[in-house]
Amino acid sequence: MKIGRFLVGSALAVGVGLAAYLTLTKQDPVTWSRHVGEQAKHTAAKFDDVKDAKDNLTQSTQRLTTTIDAAMPVLDDIQTDIEKFTFKIAPRVEKIEETVSRWDDA
């Protein structure tokens, strides 16, 4: 029974508070309720927009992950080619560095 009294008291307090608010702000209850309904619809639409954006982000993340996984063999091949090239030109780079060092010393 105590919960029932609490709920009735709460509903009564909300009703009195709403009546006082509408009286003090000099608003028509019908106009106020329409405005609240429009705000609720607007909020629901924005919530749907956020949900759609989240879904788009999830899909884009999955596509990016798939693309990165597909690109890994190519990146590995490029890294291998770079290492081979670096190994091949190492003697030439060493000669160039020696020449530059001699010029700096002179």
C-alpha positions, 0 to 999 in steps of 0.5 A: 500500500505504501508504494501505491501512495507514493505513486499517487503522491508523485503523480499528484506532485507532477500534476501540480508542478506542471499546472504551476509551471504553465500558470507562471509562464502563461502557456496554453496546455495544448500548445505546450503539449504539442511543443513537447511532442514535437521535441520528442519527435525531434529527439527520436529523429536525432537518436536515429541519426546517431544510430545510423552514424554508428552503423556507418562507422562500424561498416567503414571500420570493417571495410578498412580492416579488410583493406588493410589485411588485403594490403599486407602482402603488398607492403611486405613485398615492398619492404623486402624490395627496399631491403634488397635495394638497401643491401645492393647500394650499401657499398656505393653509399659507403664510398659516397660517405667516405668522399664527403668525409674527406672533403669535410676534413680538407 
